[in-house]
């Protein structure tokens, strides 16, 4: 996606909430569930519940975690509870899929380790049968270093959303400073190197999930998520990526690591029978919506080849792969729901200027595949198809033009709503949107630079998308403003402009967000008010050559690392002046350390912790 934004620039030469930013370490009161809680992939009788436990002082021992889910925050109407064991093979993440829940119901859930509890999360199951209306937030493209996640800060304050749909680029893979860093925001992710290995991807997800606004948003709503390219590498395809070089090792190994970390750190259900990391799947919302989530990135995509020439126009060229295309066709033609909503990554509608397509990474680079989708929809008479898209860091409302399309909407196959980015840079081109719309009559709305989210409001009469833009990403500010609305009416296949945002329905249960677990006064001395370094991960342990430490630091200033052997001898490893609190990653060379058991002692400006490390 990054290359298209740069190319386009060359080609085209009322809600307030402000707070001061200081880079944050983990919240002591959340120990050991520093990364919060999350839920996702709801069904009528179940929903994925997620957390991560951070073992004390970097312990590698398996961890026992209790969970419970109920219809009230006091857990007096307890429905399910159980115990799960996690370990280093899962990066100490926890995923539970409780069954036997009631449809269309708000639930609350919590995790526990010994006497320590997580915050309480809220989630919601899907309806069955008759359903009058539903409401979703749609987001994409969250570059941590590009600015603050004020989109998530805005969403977490709402109580009118059934679920959040994330269309990819949940994380970015670049080295620190590698893609549009924001010097005003001054945010740095860990690790500082580009993510290539499983440990790298895990550390990057850890950084993201310690962001207060992202963590709180997950606590409030279930998420339905797919990856795009940056969860692996820029402009990725089935067997490679623009941002993967030969000296970075095997792409297949990198892709496998990226997929594994995605499934570890996000509340997504395993649905594939042959591929445990398959993300194309269907989520049903009664008789109103079949939500079909696709993988246009890693599963079956042929390599990008520009926007013209025999390779691009070949009828055998694929974006989905044969099996996924067949699966999508069956979902569309066999659906009995009123609305068929497709959540996917890259823009489906054509985007041309001066007679030439602009971006070979989107469906314009795979025209035969797009024609096959359009033809299937028309051949089987599939009505009410809505496509949701991310990736392009800008906002669009498009008709999907068939071969006989006219500017009044006749000949449209369906409609497409494109969500803006959370923080990733758009295209601030004066007059750019007007020029694009003039050249593309099917594009009814385009805004190229603002950051924000879409509220998708669906009922039996119409599906409407409302665009909202945040005030800034330079400082922490949950303010946002309304921008535009477009809808498609039942059976119309095309878009109509709307002058006002949709109104939320009544009946969604309110929830006051709590950022620390509640403990009764009788429980004390848990150390939940003590600022100290926290070992988020320590791999591999036992270690042979290189030890990686992902560490949350409460203080800037001098920080030292040393080993203590079995005889009490000190072995200095490193001492450096820490510039940023919060998540930091360190690598230590153990190749010349004798085999044995050691204590790793960390002193962060007078605050000290230690952990056991074994060298073999």
Secondary structure, DSSP 8 states (H G I E B T S, - for coil): -HHHHHHHHHHT-----B---------GGGTT-TT-EEEE---SS-EEEEEE---GGG--S-EEEEEEEESSTT-SSEEEEEEEEE-GGGTTEEEEEE----TT-EEEEEEEETTEE---EEEE----S---EEEEEEE----GGGS--HHHHHHTT----SEEEE-S-SS----TTSS---TTT----SSSS---SHHHHHHHHHHHHTSHHHHHHHHHSEEEE---STTT-TTEETTEETT--GGG--HHHHHHHHHHHHHHHS------SS-TT---EEEEETTTEEEEE--SSSSS------SSSHHHH-TT--SS-HHHHHHHHHHHHH--SSEEEEE-SS--S--EETTEE--TTSGGGGHHHHHHHHHHHHHTT---EEEEE-SSSSEEEEEEE-TT--TTSTTEEEEEEE---SSS-----TTHHHHHHHH-TTEEEEE-S--EEEEEEEESSEEEEEEEEES-SSS-B--EEEEEEEEEETTT-S-EEESS-----S--------SS----TT-----TT----EEEEEESSSBSSEEEEEEEES--EEEEEEEE-TT--EEEEEEEEE-S-EEEEEEEE-TTS-SEEEEEEEEETTEEEEEEEEE-
